[in-house]
Amino acid sequence: MKWFSVKGIVEEMKQVHWPTAGELTKSSLTVFLFSAAFAAFFILCDFVALWFFRTVGM
């Protein structure tokens, strides 16, 4: 099968597993929550570092 032909592309597209609306929503929510958690973690680290350096007088 030639992958660089219309027939090959159509055959490949038939093999793709497209997510359902529920799967897409769940995945998007997971990405959003993990991104928010990482952002909160790094903001907390920034405030702790700021507090530490102000305390030691740097």
JOZIBEL-V643271 format. One record per residue. N is the residue number from 1. SS is DSSP state (hx for helix, st for strand, lp for the rest). PSI is psi in whole degrees, 0 to 359 (999 if undefined). Layout:
{{N:SS:PSI} {N:SS:PSI}}
//
This chain:
{{1:lp:129} {2:lp:127} {3:lp:339} {4:lp:58} {5:lp:161} {6:hx:317} {7:hx:317} {8:hx:320} {9:hx:316} {10:hx:318} {11:hx:319} {12:hx:320} {13:hx:330} {14:hx:335} {15:hx:349} {16:lp:134} {17:lp:107} {18:lp:132} {19:lp:148} {20:lp:171} {21:hx:321} {22:hx:317} {23:hx:319} {24:hx:318} {25:hx:315} {26:hx:316} {27:hx:317} {28:hx:318} {29:hx:319} {30:hx:314} {31:hx:316} {32:hx:315} {33:hx:318} {34:hx:322} {35:hx:318} {36:hx:320} {37:hx:316} {38:hx:321} {39:hx:315} {40:hx:320} {41:hx:314} {42:hx:327} {43:hx:318} {44:hx:316} {45:hx:321} {46:hx:316} {47:hx:323} {48:hx:317} {49:hx:319} {50:hx:313} {51:hx:315} {52:hx:312} {53:hx:329} {54:hx:325} {55:hx:317} {56:lp:356} {57:lp:28} {58:lp:999}}
//
